[in-house]
Structures are given as C-alpha cells and as structure tokens.
C-alpha cells in the first residue's frame, strides 16, 4: 500500500458523497450480489478502484479480499493501496485495472450476455487460440501463486477476468470469496457460477480444496477454448490439452489432478502438441481412449 491516505477519515453513511468531494467518481457498480458498491475514482490524478460496504456480509468479503491482496503480489492482480476503516463500514482502495469484464452483467445477464457477439465474452472466445492460451496462462500462473500461499479459489468465473483487447493482457479481480486453507462447506452450496463449479461445491459437508480448484480451472479451458464442450469439435487447443481439461473436470475427485500445480504442469506439457485445425474432429468428435 503506497498511497498516502492516512489522513483520510471518510464517513460511514455518506461515503459516495465523500468520494465525490475528494476526487472524481467516473463510474459506479451498484448491482453486486455481495452487498458492496464499487467505484472508479480519480484521486490526485490516479485512477483507482474503490470497493465499499456497510453490510456485515459485504464487510466480511472485503476482509477476505484484503487478506488476499496483502499476501499475494502478482502482475495480474491489483495492488491494494489502502484500507479505509470506518466505525460501521469498510472500503478497499485498489488499482484501476485495464480491460473489459468477460461477463458484463451490467448490460445483460445469463446466456445472452455470453453469446451476444458484441459483448466481451463472445469476442474473447472468438479470438485466435494463441490469445486465449496466453490469457489462460496468466490465469493459471496467478492461481499457482495463490495456491502456493494457501488460498482456495471460490466464486471464480468469467466475471473475475478483465481482458484488454488492445493490449492482449489479462487481469483478475473480485477475489472476495477466496479462502485461506481447505475448508468444509457448511451450507447447501458455495457462491459462484454453475458453469465453473465442481460437484462438491453443491454438497454440504464436502471438502473444498485445491482439487476443487482444479475442476474450476479445467472448466475455464473448456469454456474459453471449446465453448464448454468436451469433444474435438470446435476445440482450439491441442488434443492433449483437451485430455487434461477433461481429466481436471471429472466428477469424481480422485480422478482429477491432485493439486493446482499438477494440473498446470500437465496443461503446459500438453500445449507443446500441434493445435487442432478449424475442421478437425468432425469425423470422430469424441476423444480416443
């Protein structure tokens, strides 16, 4: 944290007005399930991202995010500049990251938000393989670092990914649900998108750990390189990578890779094979073996 915000004492109940008085609010994100409200804030010539809540659930999520950003430094993650403590509220001040969110829920939700060709998700999935592979490499490398520090990913989905189409760069955001250490699920389900969630994330008393995260990372590959399918039809990676992604997303935990590191190592090795051509797989869409 390197901004001199020590003198700042924002009010609990007029936080947005305080931001406006002390800088420029150039955008706001109000419709968030976490009960937080986020702002793009220009302060002394620097664009920042401020996430604020006065609700217990939102404050708890911000505390989790604070722990992540204080512990793990990675080029794909925003820097945490300040934690604004208030008697009945909390706010984090982070870098404003470049790029477009791959699930733009502020305009459309559900299938339409992902399939509309003018929206970021569909535009990203239409990119040549090497661009998607580079983005996945960044996502996987970031989760390697998070796993090395003991963090378990929760609620990771395309809405956590910012992709800059001009610079071909990838950043991650909204890691508020990530937990330190494996844990037992004490609810009927975890928060998240069912497109990325492992079966155990829907089972009370299930263990949530790196094996769970292997499933989520494998789903990211299947979704972005293959439209979510599990065959060579439309797959933009190598055949070996499809094998890796299918193993990673096995319903049975003991059939998956045992750790994020093991999955990433297998994925990288599989990437050395020639990629699939645009018409490959139509005679025999199912993988052999």
N, C-alpha and C positions, 0 to 999 in steps of 0.2 A: 504494500500500500504506500503510494508515494505522493498523493495529493495532500496539500496542507489544509485539511478540513477540521483540524482540531477545535477551531473556534466556533464551528457550526453547531447551533442548538435549534434544530427545526422543531416546530410544534407538532403535537400528536394529531390534532384534528384539522389543521389547515395546511397539510404538507404540500399539496399541489400548488396552493397559493404561494407558499414559501418558495417553492422551486421557481415559480414564475417571477417572483420579486427578486430573486438572487441569480437568475440566469434566464435562459430561453428554453421553454418546453416545445420541442419541434415535432413531437409525436407522442401519442399515449396508447397504451394497450390495456383496456379496461375489462374485457371479457375473458378472464382467465379463471380456470377451474380451481386454482389454488387459493383464491380469495385475495391474491396480490394484485396490485396495479403497477404497471411498469411505464417508464417514461424515457424518451430520448431527450437528453438535457444538454444544452450548451452552457458550459461554465468556464469563464475566463478563456474563451477561445478553444476549448476542448470538448469534443462530442463524447458524451458519457451515457451509459445505460443505468437507470436507477430503478430498482425494484423495491416496492414498499408494501407493507401490510400492517393493519392494526387488529387483525383477527388471529385468534390463537393458532388455527391450522396454518395460516399463511406465515406467521412468525416462526413456527416450527420448521416449515420448509425452507425459510431463509436461513435459519440456523444450520440446517444440513448443508445448504449451498455454501455458506461461509466456511464451514469445515473443509469442504472440497477445495475451494479456491485458495484457502490459506495453506493447504497441504500439498497440492499438486500444481506445478507450473509446467505448462505445455504450450507450444505456439498456437495450437488450435483452440485453446481456452482463453476466455477473457481474464485480464488481470483484475484483481479486487483492489480498488483504490481506497475505499473507506467503508466502515460500518457505522451508520448513523443510529445511535441508541436514543430512544425516547421512552418516557415512562410507560407508555401503553402501545408502542409501535416500534417498528424496526425497518430500516432501509439499507440495502447494499448499493454501493456505487461501483460500477464496473466499466470496463472498456465498452465503447460502442463498436460492435464488430461489423465488418463489411459483409455484403451478400444478401440473398433473398432466402426467406424461410421456405423449406421444401414442403411444408404443409401450411398453406396460407389460410388459416381458419378465420381470419378477419373478413374475408370476402366470400368464401364458400366452405362448406364442410362436407365430409364424407367422400363418397366415390367421385362426385363432380369436382371437388377440389383437387383430386389426384388425376383425373382423366382429362380435364379441360386443357387443350393444347397450348393455351396462352399462359397457364399457371406454372409456377416453378417446378412442381413435382414432375409433370409430364415433359416439360422442357429438359429437365435434368436427365430423365430416363431415356430421352431421345438422343442424348449426346453419344459420340463415338465411345467405344469401350474404354479407350485409354484414359479418358477424362473421368469416367465413373470409377475405374480401377484406382486412379490417383486419389479420388475422394474417399473411397473405401480404405485405402492405405492410411490416410490421415485418421479416419475414424478408428481403425483398428490400433494404430500406434497410440492414440490417445487413451484407448481403453486398456492397452498394455500398461501404460504408466499408472492409470487409476487402479488397476488390479494389483500392481506392484506395491501400491500404498495401502492396499486392503479394502478398496472401495468396491461395492457391488452396485452395478447399474440397475436402476429401477425407473420405469417410465421413459425409456429411451425409444424414440420413434423418429419419423422424418421431420416432425416439428422441432426436434432438437438440433437440426442441421441447417446451417447457413451456408449457401453456396454462392460465390461471386462468379457470375458467368463471364465477366470481362477479364478477370484475373485468374480464373480457373483455380480458385482457392476455397478451402473448406474450413469452417469453424463450427464448434459445438457450443450450445447454450442450454439453459433451462435444465440444469442437473440437480434440481432442488430435491428430488426424491432419492438420490443416491445415498446408500447407507454404508457405514464403516463396519465391515465384517459380515460374514454369513449370518443369517437370522432365520427364525421360524415364523412363517406367516400366521398372524393371529387374527386374520379377517377372512372374509369369503373370497376376496381377490385383491390383487395389487392394482394401483392406478396404472394406466397405460393403454396403448392401442393393441387390440387383439391381433392385429396383423404381425406384431413383433413379439408377442408374449408367449412364453413357454407354458406347457400344460400345468406345471406346478404352481404357476402364478395365479391359478384359479382354485387352488386347493388349500383349505385351512389346515394348518399344522405342517405344511410342506416346508422343506428346507430350500432357501433361496441363496444361491452362491454363484461361484464362477461358472459352474456347469449350466446354470440358468442363463447366465450372460452369453455363453457360447451359442445357445439357441437364438438369442436376440441378434447377435452379430451375424449368424448364418442367415437369418431371415432378411437382414439388410442386404446381403449379397443377392439372395433370390429375388427380392423385390426390385432392386435397382438394376440388376443385370439381366433379369429374366421375367419381369412383370409378376413375380410371385409364384411362377410355375416351377415344377421340379423335373422338367424334361429339356432336351436339347433344342426343342423348337423355340426360337426367339432368344435363346441364351447367348449373351455377348461375351462370356468369359471362355475359359478353356474347359474341355471335358473334365479334366482332373479337378478344376475348381468347383464344378457342379457336384462332383462326388463329395468334395469336402463340405460344401454347403448343405447337401442332403444329410450327411452324417451329423453335422452340427445341429440340425433341426429334427433329429429323431425324437419321437415322443418319449421313448424310454431313455432316462438319464444315463444309464450305464452304456448306451451305445454312442453317446456324444464324446467329444474330446473332453479330457478331464480338467482343462483349465483354459483360460483365455490365451495364455502363451502357447499352449499346444495347438490350439486352433489357428492362431496367427502364423505359426511356423508352418503348419500344413498348407495353409492358404498361400503363403509366399512360395513354397516349393511347387505347388500346383500351377502357379502363374507362369512358370517357365515353359509350359507346353504351348503349341500354337493355338491361337484363339479360334472360336467357331466362325465359319464363314456365314454370310447372311442367309444362305439357303440350307445350311447343314441341319441334319436331324429329321427332315421331313419323311424319309423312308423308314426310319426307325427312331421315333421320338423318345423312346424310353432308354435310359442308360443301360448298358450291359452290366451284368454282374449283380 
